[in-house]
Every structure is written in structure tokens, then in C-alpha cells.
Amino acid sequence: MIGRLNHVAIAVPDLQAATAMYRDTLGASVSDEQALPEHGVTVVFVELPNTKVELLHPLGEASPIAKFLENSPAGGMHHICYEVSDIIAARDQLMESGARVLGDGEPKIGAHGNPVLFLHPKDFTGTLVELEQV
């Protein structure tokens, strides 16, 4: 069902500092900041040869990343994203297996313009999993 690793997302308290660290210290290619109001985040993608790192920063007080950073003020890994070819088929198969899909179960459009869903971390060894249709 799952395909390649699309990205690992890291919540950061200072998006500009994190972007500079990846760009200037590690020499990575980084995207421009992208605000995603429907997800309550601002993102920057660090491009790697085999995947991406997504830097997440809260966009507004209601952001789920704001809550994450309250518990982990220095930031940290937030989720891992796997690619799927058919997000509805993947969702249905996972739900039949007992996995919990967060929200209303309907895909939303993610940062890459593709449908995404999130799976409950308690069903995946404590890790929040995002599925992205590609």
C-alpha cells in the first residue's frame, strides 16, 4: 500500500532560524515559506536527493503545531509522510484493519497540492503518519 517516503516533518519554534540552519550550515536547497491556513501551518521544504524534510511552524494560535511546541518548546519530529497511489483505497483498507483516520476521514489538500490524510499515532507505534496521494 505505502510507497516511498515523501517527507519527515519537524516542528520548529523559529522557522527562519531552522531554514538558515539547513540552507547555510548543511548546504541544503530550501523552498520559500508557504502558508497553509487550512492546516494552521507555515512550511518550508528542505530538498534532499531521496526525500524532503518539512519544517513546520504554527500559523495562528489554533495551530496544531502551536500545541506541539507547547509540549516540546525546542521542536522535534512531528510526523512522517508516505506516498500512496489511491488515498481513498488506502483509507478504506486501513479503516477496515482498525486504523483510525484523524479528522472527518476525508482527504484535504496538502502543501504539494495533493490529497492527504493523517493516521492516529497510537495505531502506528506512537508516530503520526501522513498519507499523500501522488
N, CA, C and O atoms as a DFTB+ gen file, in Angstrom:
536 C
 N C O
     1  1       0.818      -1.198       0.000
     2  2       0.000       0.000       0.000
     3  2       0.857       1.255       0.000
     4  3       0.687       2.114      -0.866
     5  1       1.796       1.383       0.975
     6  2       2.580       2.619       1.004
     7  2       3.714       2.530      -0.009
     8  3       4.261       1.465      -0.296
     9  1       4.030       3.693      -0.523
    10  2       5.127       3.809      -1.467
    11  2       6.331       4.433      -0.793
    12  3       6.657       4.115       0.351
    13  1       6.972       5.308      -1.502
    14  2       8.206       5.888      -0.988
    15  2       7.936       6.897       0.128
    16  3       6.826       7.406       0.281
    17  1       8.971       7.162       0.886
    18  2       8.922       8.189       1.914
    19  2       8.864       9.540       1.213
    20  3       9.756       9.872       0.432
    21  1       7.820      10.320       1.485
    22  2       7.686      11.628       0.862
    23  2       8.450      12.683       1.658
    24  3       9.224      13.456       1.093
    25  1       8.226      12.709       2.981
    26  2       8.953      13.663       3.819
    27  2       8.848      13.295       5.287
    28  3       7.980      12.527       5.701
    29  1       9.756      13.866       6.057
    30  2       9.712      13.835       7.514
    31  2       9.467      15.276       7.940
    32  3      10.172      16.184       7.500
    33  1       8.474      15.488       8.794
    34  2       8.109      16.839       9.219
    35  2       8.651      17.127      10.614
    36  3       8.514      16.319      11.534
    37  1       9.264      18.289      10.745
    38  2       9.842      18.722      12.008
    39  2       9.186      20.041      12.404
    40  3       9.220      21.014      11.650
    41  1       8.591      20.064      13.594
    42  2       8.023      21.305      14.128
    43  2       9.166      22.152      14.669
    44  3      10.035      21.656      15.386
    45  1       9.158      23.439      14.317
    46  2      10.242      24.331      14.735
    47  2       9.669      25.602      15.359
    48  3       8.674      26.139      14.872
    49  1      10.299      26.087      16.443
    50  2       9.815      27.320      17.066
    51  2      10.211      28.574      16.302
    52  3       9.566      29.612      16.449
    53  1      11.264      28.499      15.483
    54  2      11.743      29.650      14.720
    55  2      12.015      29.184      13.288
    56  3      13.056      28.589      13.009
    57  1      11.085      29.456      12.398
    58  2      11.179      28.956      11.029
    59  2      12.367      29.556      10.282
    60  3      13.042      28.849       9.535
    61  1      12.630      30.838      10.471
    62  2      13.747      31.471       9.771
    63  2      15.083      30.879      10.226
    64  3      15.960      30.623       9.400
    65  1      15.242      30.662      11.529
    66  2      16.489      30.088      12.050
    67  2      16.671      28.649      11.555
    68  3      17.775      28.255      11.181
    69  1      15.593      27.873      11.553
    70  2      15.683      26.487      11.085
    71  2      16.005      26.439       9.595
    72  3      16.810      25.619       9.154
    73  1      15.373      27.322       8.821
    74  2      15.646      27.385       7.382
    75  2      17.104      27.742       7.139
    76  3      17.765      27.122       6.306
    77  1      17.607      28.729       7.854
    78  2      19.003      29.145       7.706
    79  2      19.957      28.017       8.083
    80  3      20.983      27.829       7.428
    81  1      19.629      27.268       9.131
    82  2      20.494      26.165       9.544
    83  2      20.603      25.120       8.439
    84  3      21.702      24.666       8.117
    85  1      19.473      24.740       7.860
    86  2      19.510      23.737       6.787
    87  2      20.202      24.288       5.537
    88  3      20.980      23.584       4.892
    89  1      19.916      25.544       5.203
    90  2      20.481      26.150       3.994
    91  2      21.955      26.491       4.169
    92  3      22.788      26.099       3.353
    93  1      22.276      27.223       5.234
    94  2      23.619      27.786       5.384
    95  2      24.602      26.833       6.057
    96  3      25.767      26.771       5.665
    97  1      24.148      26.092       7.060
    98  2      25.042      25.192       7.780
    99  2      25.177      23.851       7.083
   100  3      26.278      23.319       6.948
   101  1      24.039      23.302       6.635
   102  2      24.065      21.984       5.998
   103  2      24.162      22.055       4.475
   104  3      24.398      21.037       3.825
   105  1      23.985      23.224       3.909
   106  2      24.124      23.387       2.467
   107  2      22.980      22.822       1.647
   108  3      23.158      22.480       0.478
   109  1      21.817      22.724       2.249
   110  2      20.653      22.153       1.554
   111  2      19.916      23.215       0.754
   112  3      20.005      24.408       1.041
   113  1      19.200      22.761      -0.239
   114  2      18.309      23.621      -1.009
   115  2      16.979      23.684      -0.261
   116  3      16.406      22.648       0.076
   117  1      16.487      24.896      -0.003
   118  2      15.234      25.053       0.735
   119  2      14.244      25.856      -0.099
   120  3      14.630      26.711      -0.896
   121  1      12.972      25.569       0.098
   122  2      11.914      26.280      -0.613
   123  2      11.620      27.607       0.067
   124  3      12.133      27.892       1.149
   125  1      10.797      28.404      -0.571
   126  2      10.255      29.589       0.073
   127  2       9.232      29.154       1.113
   128  3       8.720      28.037       1.054
   129  1       8.936      30.028       2.057
   130  2       7.882      29.755       3.036
   131  2       6.546      29.694       2.317
   132  3       6.280      30.464       1.394
   133  1       5.711      28.762       2.761
   134  2       4.366      28.614       2.199
   135  2       3.368      28.548       3.349
   136  3       3.446      27.652       4.190
   137  1       2.438      29.488       3.389
   138  2       1.392      29.493       4.415
   139  2       0.267      28.570       3.975
   140  3      -0.197      28.634       2.836
   141  1      -0.163      27.712       4.888
   142  2      -1.280      26.797       4.640
   143  2      -2.335      27.028       5.721
   144  3      -2.403      26.272       6.691
   145  1      -3.160      28.071       5.560
   146  2      -4.136      28.409       6.602
   147  2      -5.088      27.264       6.945
   148  3      -5.484      27.120       8.101
   149  1      -5.463      26.445       5.950
   150  2      -6.397      25.347       6.230
   151  2      -5.797      24.279       7.138
   152  3      -6.527      23.484       7.730
   153  1      -4.459      24.259       7.250
   154  2      -3.772      23.321       8.141
   155  2      -3.174      24.030       9.361
   156  3      -2.672      23.376      10.275
   157  1      -3.228      25.362       9.373
   158  2      -2.710      26.123      10.501
   159  2      -1.197      26.129      10.598
   160  3      -0.645      26.220      11.695
   161  1      -0.513      26.034       9.453
   162  2       0.949      25.983       9.480
   163  2       1.557      26.824       8.361
   164  3       0.920      27.120       7.350
   165  1       2.802      27.192       8.583
   166  2       3.669      27.705       7.536
   167  2       4.755      26.663       7.362
   168  3       5.302      26.167       8.347
   169  1       5.077      26.321       6.110
   170  2       6.041      25.259       5.847
   171  2       7.184      25.748       4.967
   172  3       7.035      26.675       4.170
   173  1       8.311      25.104       5.134
   174  2       9.464      25.221       4.250
   175  2       9.915      23.798       3.976
   176  3      10.017      22.989       4.898
   177  1      10.186      23.485       2.711
   178  2      10.674      22.157       2.371
   179  2      12.166      22.192       2.103
   180  3      12.658      23.019       1.335
   181  1      12.873      21.285       2.745
   182  2      14.293      21.077       2.524
   183  2      14.391      19.936       1.521
   184  3      13.962      18.816       1.797
   185  1      14.958      20.229       0.353
   186  2      15.035      19.236      -0.725
   187  2      16.292      18.387      -0.564
   188  3      17.401      18.914      -0.480
   189  1      16.108      17.077      -0.521
   190  2      17.216      16.138      -0.438
   191  2      17.179      15.246      -1.670
   192  3      16.148      15.179      -2.339
   193  1      18.272      14.557      -1.990
   194  2      18.265      13.715      -3.192
   195  2      17.197      12.618      -3.181
   196  3      16.689      12.243      -4.237
   197  1      16.853      12.100      -1.999
   198  2      15.934      10.962      -1.942
   199  2      14.615      11.242      -1.238
   200  3      13.742      10.374      -1.221
   201  1      14.442      12.426      -0.657
   202  2      13.199      12.771       0.031
   203  2      13.229      14.254       0.392
   204  3      14.036      15.007      -0.153
   205  1      12.362      14.676       1.301
   206  2      12.317      16.057       1.766
   207  2      12.193      16.065       3.288
   208  3      11.744      15.093       3.896
   209  1      12.594      17.170       3.882
   210  2      12.298      17.469       5.277
   211  2      11.361      18.665       5.237
   212  3      11.644      19.659       4.568
   213  1      10.254      18.573       5.946
   214  2       9.280      19.660       6.011
   215  2       9.432      20.347       7.361
   216  3       9.243      19.723       8.406
   217  1       9.771      21.622       7.340
   218  2       9.844      22.420       8.556
   219  2       8.477      23.048       8.772
   220  3       7.968      23.750       7.899
   221  1       7.881      22.797       9.933
   222  2       6.530      23.269      10.263
   223  2       6.595      24.334      11.344
   224  3       7.299      24.184      12.342
   225  1       5.856      25.407      11.132
   226  2       5.771      26.474      12.120
   227  2       4.299      26.850      12.265
   228  3       3.566      26.862      11.276
   229  1       3.855      27.160      13.490
   230  2       2.445      27.497      13.679
   231  2       2.025      28.730      12.886
   232  3       2.766      29.708      12.781
   233  1       0.833      28.657      12.340
   234  2       0.208      29.801      11.679
   235  2      -1.061      30.090      12.473
   236  3      -2.121      29.527      12.197
   237  1      -0.943      30.959      13.446
   238  2      -2.076      31.290      14.312
   239  2      -2.064      30.471      15.592
   240  3      -1.406      29.436      15.688
   241  1      -2.809      30.964      16.568
   242  2      -2.838      30.338      17.891
   243  2      -3.547      28.990      17.910
   244  3      -3.279      28.169      18.787
   245  1      -4.452      28.744      16.955
   246  2      -5.211      27.491      16.921
   247  2      -4.452      26.380      16.191
   248  3      -4.971      25.276      16.031
   249  1      -3.242      26.667      15.754
   250  2      -2.447      25.696      15.002
   251  2      -2.136      24.465      15.847
   252  3      -1.785      24.594      17.020
   253  1      -2.262      23.263      15.259
   254  2      -1.848      22.063      15.998
   255  2      -0.350      22.075      16.297
   256  3       0.095      21.403      17.228
   257  1       0.423      22.815      15.533
   258  2       1.859      22.906      15.783
   259  2       2.133      23.774      17.007
   260  3       3.116      23.543      17.711
   261  1       1.287      24.768      17.276
   262  2       1.441      25.576      18.489
   263  2       1.313      24.685      19.719
   264  3       2.098      24.809      20.659
   265  1       0.337      23.793      19.719
   266  2       0.150      22.862      20.845
   267  2       1.356      21.935      20.966
   268  3       1.837      21.680      22.070
   269  1       1.846      21.430      19.830
   270  2       3.018      20.554      19.835
   271  2       4.209      21.280      20.471
   272  3       4.916      20.712      21.303
   273  1       4.427      22.550      20.071
   274  2       5.561      23.304      20.590
   275  2       5.392      23.690      22.058
   276  3       6.387      23.927      22.743
   277  1       4.162      23.759      22.554
   278  2       3.958      23.975      23.989
   279  2       4.551      22.809      24.767
   280  3       5.172      23.001      25.812
   281  1       4.355      21.601      24.251
   282  2       4.861      20.395      24.917
   283  2       6.326      20.122      24.624
   284  3       7.012      19.477      25.417
   285  1       6.810      20.613      23.480
   286  2       8.206      20.419      23.064
   287  2       8.743      21.755      22.550
   288  3       8.848      21.948      21.338
   289  1       9.083      22.678      23.452
   290  2       9.442      24.039      23.048
   291  2      10.625      24.130      22.084
   292  3      10.708      25.082      21.307
   293  1      11.524      23.175      22.118
   294  2      12.671      23.205      21.207
   295  2      12.316      22.663      19.830
   296  3      13.120      22.748      18.901
   297  1      11.111      22.104      19.692
   298  2      10.692      21.499      18.428
   299  2      10.997      20.017      18.416
   300  3      11.422      19.450      19.423
   301  1      10.779      19.396      17.278
   302  2      11.053      17.966      17.145
   303  2      10.249      17.362      16.022
   304  3       9.455      18.036      15.365
   305  1      10.469      16.063      15.811
   306  2       9.763      15.377      14.730
   307  2       8.263      15.383      15.003
   308  3       7.822      15.020      16.094
   309  1       7.495      15.789      14.023
   310  2       6.051      15.870      14.157
   311  2       5.349      14.698      13.474
   312  3       4.473      14.071      14.070
   313  1       5.725      14.396      12.222
   314  2       5.098      13.278      11.518
   315  2       5.989      12.791      10.389
   316  3       6.978      13.426      10.025
   317  1       5.606      11.649       9.853
   318  2       6.287      11.074       8.701
   319  2       5.232      10.870       7.613
   320  3       4.108      10.462       7.904
   321  1       5.594      11.153       6.368
   322  2       4.636      11.081       5.271
   323  2       5.058      10.035       4.246
   324  3       6.184      10.041       3.748
   325  1       4.122       9.138       3.947
   326  2       4.325       8.114       2.934
   327  2       3.421       8.392       1.742
   328  3       2.319       8.920       1.892
   329  1       3.889       8.041       0.584
   330  2       3.100       8.199      -0.625
   331  2       2.207       6.986      -0.846
   332  3       2.591       5.855      -0.550
   333  1       1.009       7.238      -1.372
   334  2       0.087       6.182      -1.801
   335  2      -0.444       6.567      -3.176
   336  3      -0.505       7.746      -3.525
   337  1      -0.824       5.565      -3.944
   338  2      -1.335       5.856      -5.282
   339  2      -2.826       6.195      -5.278
   340  3      -3.301       6.925      -6.147
   341  1      -3.563       5.665      -4.299
   342  2      -5.010       5.905      -4.205
   343  2      -5.357       6.113      -2.744
   344  3      -5.460       5.152      -1.982
   345  1      -5.538       7.370      -2.352
   346  2      -5.728       7.677      -0.934
   347  2      -7.048       7.145      -0.388
   348  3      -7.118       6.769       0.782
   349  1      -8.083       7.106      -1.200
   350  2      -9.380       6.584      -0.736
   351  2      -9.286       5.069      -0.507
   352  3      -9.769       4.564       0.507
   353  1      -8.672       4.355      -1.437
   354  2      -8.494       2.903      -1.256
   355  2      -7.621       2.628      -0.038
   356  3      -7.898       1.701       0.723
   357  1      -6.562       3.426       0.155
   358  2      -5.684       3.247       1.314
   359  2      -6.462       3.511       2.597
   360  3      -6.369       2.738       3.551
   361  1      -7.229       4.603       2.624
   362  2      -8.040       4.930       3.805
   363  2      -8.993       3.807       4.144
   364  3      -9.083       3.390       5.298
   365  1      -9.715       3.308       3.129
   366  2     -10.709       2.266       3.371
   367  2     -10.058       0.986       3.883
   368  3     -10.578       0.344       4.796
   369  1      -8.925       0.616       3.297
   370  2      -8.220      -0.592       3.737
   371  2      -7.716      -0.438       5.168
   372  3      -7.817      -1.367       5.969
   373  1      -7.176       0.731       5.488
   374  2      -6.675       0.974       6.838
   375  2      -7.804       0.952       7.860
   376  3      -7.660       0.368       8.934
   377  1      -8.922       1.584       7.533
   378  2     -10.054       1.604       8.460
   379  2     -10.622       0.201       8.667
   380  3     -11.028      -0.143       9.777
   381  1     -10.653      -0.609       7.614
   382  2     -11.105      -1.997       7.749
   383  2     -10.177      -2.786       8.662
   384  3     -10.600      -3.739       9.315
   385  1      -8.899      -2.380       8.704
   386  2      -7.916      -3.042       9.563
   387  2      -7.931      -2.497      10.982
   388  3      -7.194      -2.987      11.837
   389  1      -8.756      -1.492      11.247
   390  2      -8.873      -0.938      12.587
   391  2      -8.076       0.331      12.826
   392  3      -8.095       0.855      13.940
   393  1      -7.380       0.841      11.829
   394  2      -6.625       2.079      11.997
   395  2      -7.585       3.263      12.024
   396  3      -8.624       3.257      11.363
   397  1      -7.216       4.275      12.799
   398  2      -8.043       5.473      12.919
   399  2      -7.495       6.587      12.034
   400  3      -6.311       6.920      12.081
   401  1      -8.387       7.151      11.231
   402  2      -8.052       8.307      10.403
   403  2      -8.492       9.545      11.174
   404  3      -9.618       9.606      11.668
   405  1      -7.617      10.516      11.275
   406  2      -7.938      11.727      12.031
   407  2      -8.868      12.640      11.241
   408  3      -8.972      12.540      10.019
   409  1      -9.540      13.528      11.962
   410  2     -10.471      14.459      11.335
   411  2     -11.731      13.744      10.916
   412  3     -12.160      12.784      11.557
   413  1     -12.325      14.219       9.829
   414  2     -13.578      13.633       9.356
   415  2     -13.367      12.456       8.405
   416  3     -14.333      11.898       7.883
   417  1     -12.111      12.080       8.179
   418  2     -11.821      10.943       7.306
   419  2     -11.738      11.285       5.836
   420  3     -11.406      10.435       5.009
   421  1     -12.037      12.522       5.511
   422  2     -11.965      12.951       4.112
   423  2     -10.621      13.620       3.854
   424  3     -10.158      14.409       4.677
   425  1      -9.990      13.318       2.724
   426  2      -8.703      13.939       2.419
   427  2      -8.826      15.455       2.296
   428  3      -9.846      15.987       1.858
   429  1      -7.753      16.127       2.695
   430  2      -7.616      17.565       2.493
   431  2      -6.452      17.768       1.520
   432  3      -5.649      16.858       1.314
   433  1      -6.362      18.927       0.938
   434  2      -5.260      19.222       0.028
   435  2      -4.059      19.678       0.857
   436  3      -4.165      20.600       1.666
   437  1      -2.919      19.022       0.646
   438  2      -1.700      19.319       1.389
   439  2      -0.822      20.345       0.697
   440  3      -1.221      20.969      -0.285
   441  1       0.384      20.506       1.229
   442  2       1.316      21.522       0.755
   443  2       1.759      21.320      -0.691
   444  3       2.140      22.279      -1.361
   445  1       1.711      20.084      -1.175
   446  2       2.124      19.820      -2.556
   447  2       0.952      19.851      -3.530
   448  3       1.110      19.535      -4.710
   449  1      -0.230      20.234      -3.032
   450  2      -1.410      20.292      -3.889
   451  2      -2.067      18.945      -4.088
   452  3      -2.930      18.802      -4.954
   453  1      -1.674      17.943      -3.299
   454  2      -2.222      16.589      -3.406
   455  2      -3.078      16.264      -2.190
   456  3      -2.897      16.871      -1.134
   457  1      -4.011      15.316      -2.318
   458  2      -4.827      14.904      -1.175
   459  2      -3.974      14.221      -0.097
   460  3      -3.089      13.421      -0.400
   461  1      -4.265      14.556       1.173
   462  2      -3.561      13.965       2.307
   463  2      -4.548      13.559       3.392
   464  3      -5.642      14.113       3.505
   465  1      -4.135      12.579       4.184
   466  2      -4.854      12.138       5.373
   467  2      -3.831      11.883       6.473
   468  3      -2.670      11.585       6.193
   469  1      -4.265      12.000       7.717
   470  2      -3.402      11.681       8.852
   471  2      -3.984      10.505       9.619
   472  3      -5.201      10.375       9.758
   473  1      -3.094       9.651      10.114
   474  2      -3.476       8.457      10.856
   475  2      -3.059       8.606      12.315
   476  3      -2.009       9.173      12.615
   477  1      -3.881       8.097      13.208
   478  2      -3.665       8.273      14.643
   479  2      -2.336       7.664      15.074
   480  3      -2.043       6.516      14.740
   481  1      -1.524       8.433      15.820
   482  2      -0.221       7.923      16.232
   483  2      -0.291       6.686      17.132
   484  3       0.635       5.875      17.130
   485  1      -1.360       6.533      17.890
   486  2      -1.454       5.355      18.763
   487  2      -1.597       4.064      17.969
   488  3      -1.354       2.980      18.499
   489  1      -1.988       4.172      16.707
   490  2      -2.115       2.980      15.863
   491  2      -0.818       2.662      15.122
   492  3      -0.706       1.609      14.494
   493  1       0.177       3.579      15.192
   494  2       1.415       3.415      14.429
   495  2       2.629       3.687      15.307
   496  3       3.438       4.569      15.018
   497  1       2.740       2.921      16.377
   498  2       3.863       2.944      17.310
   499  2       4.245       4.349      17.768
   500  3       5.427       4.675      17.884
   501  1       3.240       5.172      18.025
   502  2       3.478       6.500      18.566
   503  2       3.861       7.545      17.546
   504  3       4.263       8.646      17.920
   505  1       3.750       7.235      16.272
   506  2       4.149       8.175      15.224
   507  2       2.935       8.626      14.427
   508  3       2.177       7.802      13.914
   509  1       2.754       9.937      14.325
   510  2       1.720      10.490      13.467
   511  2       2.126      10.212      12.017
   512  3       3.228      10.568      11.600
   513  1       1.241       9.580      11.255
   514  2       1.529       9.213       9.870
   515  2       0.632      10.014       8.959
   516  3      -0.579      10.091       9.166
   517  1       1.242      10.614       7.937
   518  2       0.501      11.285       6.888
   519  2       0.606      10.436       5.636
   520  3       1.675       9.916       5.316
   521  1      -0.509      10.296       4.927
   522  2      -0.512       9.658       3.620
   523  2      -0.777      10.737       2.584
   524  3      -1.664      11.573       2.760
   525  1      -0.009      10.717       1.505
   526  2      -0.187      11.688       0.435
   527  2      -0.366      10.938      -0.883
   528  3       0.460      10.101      -1.247
   529  1      -1.443      11.241      -1.587
   530  2      -1.666      10.622      -2.895
   531  2      -0.771      11.299      -3.927
   532  3      -0.764      12.523      -4.058
   533  1      -0.019      10.484      -4.654
   534  2       0.856      11.039      -5.715
   535  2       0.596      10.318      -7.012
   536  3       1.222      10.627      -8.026
